[in-house]
Amino acid sequence: EAQVTQNPRYLITVTGKKLTVTCSQNMNHEYMSWYRQDPGLGLRQIYYSMNVEVTDKGDVPEGYKVSRKEKRNFPLILESPSPNQTSLYFCASKARTSGSLGGELFFGEGSRLTVL
Amino acid sequence: AQSVAQPEDQVNVAEGNPLTVKCTYSVSGNPYLFWYVQYPNRGLQFLLKYITGDNLVKGSYGFEAEFNKSQTSFHLKKPSALVSDSALYFCAVSSPGGYNKLIFGAGTRLAVHP
């Protein structure tokens, strides 16, 4: 089954304690992206990756890091989490095929993070 | 700059009645427009998209959307609502060359009452 898998789904942590949210897709997609969802703000892009070893900032990258060492994985790293990073996080992927600028995103189930 | 507006936080409709969820956009050039749906505790699911061609686009679960270039709108519609359609709906836009840039609206919660 084609899917994007995120872990953990739920996490409560404390300020300053480094954490990683993993994301893995089994569709051989080149493009992967992280979003955060906050009430009234919709989804905002944090980072994206066009392919292995190629990453770039989205609209709200501050406080986050990513890496893309393998095509299927795109972990989101919070080096020193703060309460304003409490949010619902989504990983998404899509194929980068020729002429497919309009390809749809496939989303994971989300990771709800609370930073105390 | 690209932007998307969903003017209604919530839409209430009775089961069996037609529904409309509104979306307007601002983008330079020809837009690529999308609708996604989010059910409780789930990720977003793709519903439909407009890239080019017919202004009326049909998608999953009986939904359709009409692209109106003069009004810069892409409203989501369904002729007969089901209780199971109750969810959070997001409109999104990107522009040619903006492959990596999909801008989402704030979302509209659809509540279908029996």
Chai-1 contact restraints between the chains, C-beta under 6 A:
chainA,res_idxA,chainB,res_idxB,connection_type,confidence,min_distance_angstrom,max_distance_angstrom,comment,restraint_id
A,G40,B,A106,contact,1.0,0.0,6.0,A-B,restraint_1
A,G42,B,F104,contact,1.0,0.0,6.0,A-B,restraint_2
A,G42,B,G105,contact,1.0,0.0,6.0,A-B,restraint_3
A,G42,B,A106,contact,1.0,0.0,6.0,A-B,restraint_4
A,G42,B,G107,contact,1.0,0.0,6.0,A-B,restraint_5
A,L43,B,F104,contact,1.0,0.0,6.0,A-B,restraint_6
A,Y48,B,N100,contact,1.0,0.0,6.0,A-B,restraint_7
A,F90,B,G43,contact,1.0,0.0,6.0,A-B,restraint_8
A,L101,B,Y99,contact,1.0,0.0,6.0,A-B,restraint_9
A,G102,B,Y32,contact,1.0,0.0,6.0,A-B,restraint_10
A,G102,B,K49,contact,1.0,0.0,6.0,A-B,restraint_11
A,G102,B,I51,contact,1.0,0.0,6.0,A-B,restraint_12
A,E104,B,F46,contact,1.0,0.0,6.0,A-B,restraint_13
A,F107,B,G43,contact,1.0,0.0,6.0,A-B,restraint_14
A,F107,B,L44,contact,1.0,0.0,6.0,A-B,restraint_15
A,G108,B,G43,contact,1.0,0.0,6.0,A-B,restraint_16
A,E109,B,G43,contact,1.0,0.0,6.0,A-B,restraint_17
A,G110,B,G43,contact,1.0,0.0,6.0,A-B,restraint_18
